[in-house]
Amino acid sequence: MESKDIIAFALVEIATLVMAYAWLLRFVYSPYNWVVIFCLLVVVGVVFFMILSINNRLDEIERRMESRDKAIRVSIMTVEADLENQMTKLNHNVESAVAEINRKRFI
């Protein structure tokens, strides 16, 4: 996990703590309010880590796709070069055959 993710997680947890505490101040204070705050922090933390997990998986999929894309590009370039070489050889053979036929025709 990157440092920016840790900082974001800390900020989300602090904001959740402040919001839950402010919301619970509307009611009469009781010791059970801290249980609600703790549960809210846990829920927000789990949701945050789920989002990070999804983000990491998407990044991994993107890296795999890019590597496959590069491999396909290299493959296509290789096939293109081979095809051009074969076409050049074929063109040379056809030109040689036409020259031979023309030479025999005029003899």
C-alpha positions in Angstrom: 0.0 0.0 0.0 1.3 3.4 -0.9 1.8 6.3 1.5 -1.0 8.3 -0.2 -3.4 5.4 0.5 -2.4 5.3 4.2 -2.8 9.1 4.5 -6.2 8.9 2.8 -7.2 6.0 5.2 -6.2 8.0 8.2 -8.1 11.1 7.0 -11.2 9.0 6.3 -11.1 7.5 9.8 -10.6 10.8 11.5 -13.5 12.4 9.6 -15.7 9.4 10.4 -14.8 9.7 14.1 -15.6 13.4 14.2 -18.8 13.0 12.3 -20.0 10.1 14.5 -19.1 12.0 17.7 -20.9 15.1 16.5 -23.9 13.1 15.5 -24.0 11.3 18.8 -23.7 14.6 20.8 -27.3 15.3 19.7 -28.4 12.6 22.0 -27.9 12.3 25.7 -24.4 11.1 26.5 -24.1 7.4 27.4 -21.1 5.1 27.5 -22.5 3.1 24.6 -21.9 5.9 22.2 -18.2 4.9 21.9 -19.3 1.4 20.8 -21.3 3.0 17.9 -18.3 5.2 17.0 -15.9 2.2 17.0 -18.3 0.1 14.9 -18.7 3.0 12.4 -14.9 3.3 12.2 -14.5 -0.4 11.5 -17.2 -0.3 8.8 -15.6 2.7 7.1 -12.2 1.1 7.3 -13.4 -2.1 5.7 -15.1 -0.3 2.9 -12.0 1.8 2.3 -9.8 -1.4 2.1 -12.3 -3.0 -0.2 -12.0 0.0 -2.6 -8.2 -0.2 -2.4 -8.3 -3.9 -3.1 -10.4 -3.3 -6.2 -8.1 -0.5 -7.3 -5.0 -2.7 -6.9 -6.7 -5.5 -8.9 -7.6 -3.1 -11.7 -4.1 -1.8 -11.8 -2.7 -5.3 -12.1 -5.2 -6.1 -14.9 -4.1 -3.0 -16.7 -0.4 -3.9 -16.4 -1.2 -7.4 -17.8 -3.1 -5.9 -20.7 -0.3 -3.5 -21.5 2.3 -6.2 -21.5 0.1 -8.4 -23.8 -0.5 -5.4 -26.0 3.2 -4.9 -26.4 3.8 -8.6 -27.1 1.1 -8.5 -29.8 2.6 -5.4 -31.4 6.0 -7.0 -31.5 4.4 -10.1 -33.0 2.6 -8.1 -35.7 5.8 -6.2 -36.6 7.7 -9.5 -36.9 5.0 -11.0 -39.1 4.8 -7.8 -41.2 8.6 -7.9 -41.7 8.5 -11.6 -42.7 5.6 -11.0 -45.1 7.4 -8.1 -46.7 10.6 -10.2 -47.2 8.5 -13.0 -48.8 6.7 -10.6 -51.0 10.0 -9.1 -52.1 11.3 -12.6 -52.9 8.1 -13.4 -54.8 8.3 -10.2 -56.7 12.0 -10.9 -57.6 11.0 -14.4 -58.8 8.1 -13.1 -60.9 10.4 -10.5 -62.5 13.0 -13.1 -63.2 10.4 -15.4 -64.8 9.0 -12.6 -66.9 12.5 -11.6 -68.0 13.3 -15.3 -68.9 10.0 -15.6 -70.9 10.7 -12.4 -72.8 14.2 -13.4 -73.5 13.1 -16.8 -74.9 10.4 -15.2 -76.9 12.8 -13.0 -78.8 15.4 -15.6 -79.5 
